[in-house]
Amino acid sequence: MFVLRHAKSAWPEGVPDRDRPLGPRGLRDAPAAGRFLAETGGLPDLVLCSPARRARETWELAAAELERPVATRHDPRLYGADEQDLLDVLHDVPDEVGTLLIVGHNPGLEDLITLLAGGSVGTALDRVRTKFPTCALAVLTCHGTWTDLGPGEALLTELRIARGSS
């Protein structure tokens, strides 16, 4: 499972939170997340993306770096979700989905990772607990079905902070 926090957004005056676009740094960083996914060779079977503009734009720019399109659903439950809401979303993922990518927001994503990860490779979990920054991509290994996924049942195997070139 991949967990991607949206890239850095802009804060235009008078624009509702849900409609905030990516800022210049976010526009540079989001493709780097896609390049990392392409390098892993483990493309997701399904992407669940928050409907917030900054999350959609992050995924669109990341997905443009992949060799093939990936099925994507914009799930309104991801906007403003806490870790329990996100776990409920995971429990609804069909069993035929082997690898999932979630694109959303903090603090929910950070809390979800710390809830699910019973451990990590190296210091990845400590880094997430300190800060899960914009355009961070966590890779979790989970066993069993999505319905059965619970606290401490995943291993955080990698954490990448996507940064594009200036």
Residue, then its C-alpha position, 0 to 999 in steps of 0.5 A: m500500500f502506498v500513502l501519498r500526502h498531497a503536494k504543497s498547496a497555495w493559499p489564495e485569498g477567498v478560495p475555500d480550503r477544498d478548492r486550493p490549488l497546488g503552489p509552485r513547489g507542489l507543481r514541481d514536487a508532485p511529478a517526483a512522486g510519480r517517478f518514484l512510483a515508476e522506479t519501484g515497478g509496483l504500480p497500484d491497482l487502484v488509487l483512492c484520491s481525496p476530491a480536494r483540488r490539491a490532492r487531485e492535482t498531485w495525483e494527476l501530475a504524479a500519474a503522468e509519470l507512470e507508464r500506464p493509467v491507473a484506475t482512480r476514484h475520488d472518494p469524498r470520505l478522504y477529505g478531512a478524514d481522521e485515521q479511523d475514517l481512513l481505516d473504514v475506507l480501507h475496509d471497503v477496498p475490494d479484495e481483488v485490489g492487491t496494491l492501493l494508493i491513497v492520496g489525501h491530507n494530514p493529520g489523517l494520513e500520518d495518524l493512519i500510518t502510525l496506527l497501521a505500522g507495527g514497525s518499520v525498516g530503519t527510522a521510517l516510522d520515527r520520521v513519520r511520527t516527527k512529520f509526514p510532510t507534503c508530497a511524502l510517500a509511505v510504502l506499507t506492506c500489509h498481509g491479509t484482506w483489506t477488511d481485516l487490516g487493523p492497528g499494528e498489522a503493517l510494516l512501513t518499508e519506505l518513506r520518500i519525500a518527493r522533491g522536484s527540481s527547481 
